[in-house]
Amino acid sequence: MSQSIMPKLGFGTFRLQDEVAYQSVLTAIEEGFRHIDTAQIYGNEEAVGRAIKDSGVARGELFITTKVWNDKLNKTDFINSVKESLTKLQLDYVDLLLIHWPSPANGESMHEYLTELQSAKELGLTKEIGVSNFTIAQMEEALSILPKGALFTNQVEVHPYLTNQKVRDFCAQNDILVTGYMPFAVGKVLKDPTIKAIADKHQVSTAEVVIAWELAHDMVTIPSSTKRENMATNLKALSLSLSQDEINQIDALSCGDRQANPDFAPDWDHDEVKTTHAWQFQGADKALALGLKAVPALKAGQILVRNLTVGINPVDWKFIQADPINWADTHTPGVDGAGVVEQVGDGVDTKLIGKTVAYHHSLSENGSFAKHTVLYAERVMQVPKGLAANVAAALPCPLLTAWQAFSKIPLRKDEKVLVTGMGAVNKLLTQMLNHSGFEVHALSKSLTTEQAEKLGVKLVLRDAPSEGGYFALFDANGPEEAKKLVPLLQANGHVISILGRIETPVDEPFTRTISYHEIALGALHDYGDSQQWQRLVSDGEKLLNDIASGTLNVEEPTDFEFNNLNDALEFSKVQKQKAVVVV
Ligand SMILES: NC(=O)c1ccc[n+]([C@@H]2O[C@H](COP(=O)([O-])OP(=O)(O)OC[C@H]3O[C@@H](n4cnc5c(N)ncnc54)[C@H](OP(=O)(O)O)[C@@H]3O)[C@@H](O)[C@H]2O)c1
């Protein structure tokens, strides 16, 4: 077989093991697939080999690819590993042999393993040779090592959410075939509304549209499936023809949403993100609508974050209903999120690219209810390893609010403080107070003894006590409730009102001299200077570390899919709990 007869639609086998791998490959061949993609690391070459043999299809009619794994790239193991793959596959040769991943900086030199790859071809162990997951710089290096025309393909992740345009352009210019893997982004793109609309128009499935789109771009693609009906559907894509306008619409969905990104991945070529999916305001009392939105050019100091998760606060629905700052109809609400830095504007350290960050954003700017958010670099916190993205997105607003409230009073070990309104903010605040030596009492009808113990609450009061002597009162029930509790404070005590200001002091001037504090994290966006943000972000990062290490406890948020963001808002409204949308 040669490039011209390599079937453009192949069958992937990643994740398929043992009997499932055997049955899936056998069924795929029965349905008409003639191109099978496996790899040493998939651990299924033996099952794939048996299925090929039992299919009864002549060897010459099949195109079989395998890939050499990272630990076999050295001169000693390389050829032996390929021979072992052939034994498992029960084949004399494969049609295509790939380097699965470029060797990391401290691994074998590219010269060493490409020389071995070339030897495998010379020995007749493979007809064609290629690479996988290579960046443009790595392909340039490979082209300088291999004989002209030898580099058959670069197998890279390509689907509507990661079109990998720069890599594909380089391949086109250098006559390297692109094999797009994970065409469905493991199922994610099959639910996309734009793709669904195109599929409905043609009366086909979204899977067919995605495959037809890959093929229309002259790529080879290798979807996997364990189901006969899905395999048959995927093959039908060969006869689906999309219009240029439909192809352009799918191209526009690209948002850098990479699925395969292990620790040893290379420094990827990032395409500029021009459009993103965003939930947009439609007017007060109306549900948000999902649409495509242009990503503005980054200004100095700004960064573009690809959201992994979006935090939904129990107050978000109120902001949407009340429209407090007269949003335009296309405004994207949302303040909390966590994601990966994709691009940076002037003056921002490029080392930030690829880092996972969590953030609290301004209500007045386009916010987190989107696949991408433009943010200010100095206002994001780096997320420590070990802290899940859903937990990270649920934290910025409550965590930083709790921290601001905590920072309002001087540290007085063993002083008694009263906390009321035990939502996410006060649960975090209680732990901060307890860790700093305060004796924390909680006024709450719902807090269980077990929860209280975990948070470090010394005494749970179900009703307001008649006497107090408290050094501070932290209230998250609203100023009217807080006012009633002010008499419980000792002279020179503090009331910290988290949900709004107590407009008029309860006591006469020069009597008990209570200090009245108000908290408004969002106000920092308009009134905080650079130094204040730096302090807050650095304190916030320490707290995120405390959460990652288990010093501070947080509850697991309830997760929703991105397409169901309105449900997450409703859940948060009804349950008065934080929700997280997984992008
Ligand atoms: N070179 C590399 O580093 C690399 C990395 C990753 C993947 N790959 C290759 O690329 C291949 C494809 O990637 P992948 O398997 O990870 O993901 P994928 O092909 O994007 O998605 C596979 C998923 O899509 C579902 N599916 C398939 N056809 C469908 C249909 N018609 N309707 C609805 N759902 C459908 C499958 O479920 P059912 O089983 O229920 O049908 C499966 O869950 C791999 O198998 C592997 O060969 C290469």
The ligand as an ORCA input file, in Angstrom:
! r2SCAN-3c Opt
* xyz 0 1
  N      -1.319      9.446     18.618
  C      -1.840      9.658     19.778
  O      -1.168     10.114     20.716
  C      -3.277      9.359     19.988
  C      -3.923      9.860     21.125
  C      -5.268      9.596     21.297
  C      -5.948      8.849     20.340
  N      -5.288      8.361     19.250
  C      -5.985      7.519     18.234
  O      -7.178      8.173     17.854
  C      -8.274      7.268     18.019
  C      -9.554      8.026     18.299
  O      -9.506      8.700     19.542
  P     -10.414      8.280     20.787
  O     -10.786      6.863     20.628
  O      -9.703      8.660     21.998
  O     -11.645      9.261     20.710
  P     -12.781      9.581     19.623
  O     -12.636      8.696     18.446
  O     -12.805     11.042     19.422
  O     -14.092      9.202     20.417
  C     -14.398      7.884     20.751
  C     -15.736      7.909     21.451
  O     -16.742      8.297     20.512
  C     -17.827      7.394     20.598
  N     -18.375      7.232     19.243
  C     -17.785      6.693     18.163
  N     -18.603      6.760     17.102
  C     -19.761      7.329     17.524
  C     -20.978      7.659     16.901
  N     -21.191      7.414     15.612
  N     -21.941      8.238     17.655
  C     -21.749      8.510     18.965
  N     -20.599      8.213     19.608
  C     -19.600      7.636     18.888
  C     -17.258      6.101     21.123
  O     -18.227      5.435     21.881
  P     -18.778      3.972     21.468
  O     -17.673      3.022     21.776
  O     -19.958      3.826     22.375
  O     -19.152      4.010     20.027
  C     -16.126      6.580     22.012
  O     -16.599      6.821     23.310
  C      -7.814      6.380     19.159
  O      -8.584      5.210     19.252
  C      -6.383      6.157     18.791
  O      -6.274      5.153     17.811
  C      -3.975      8.628     19.056
*
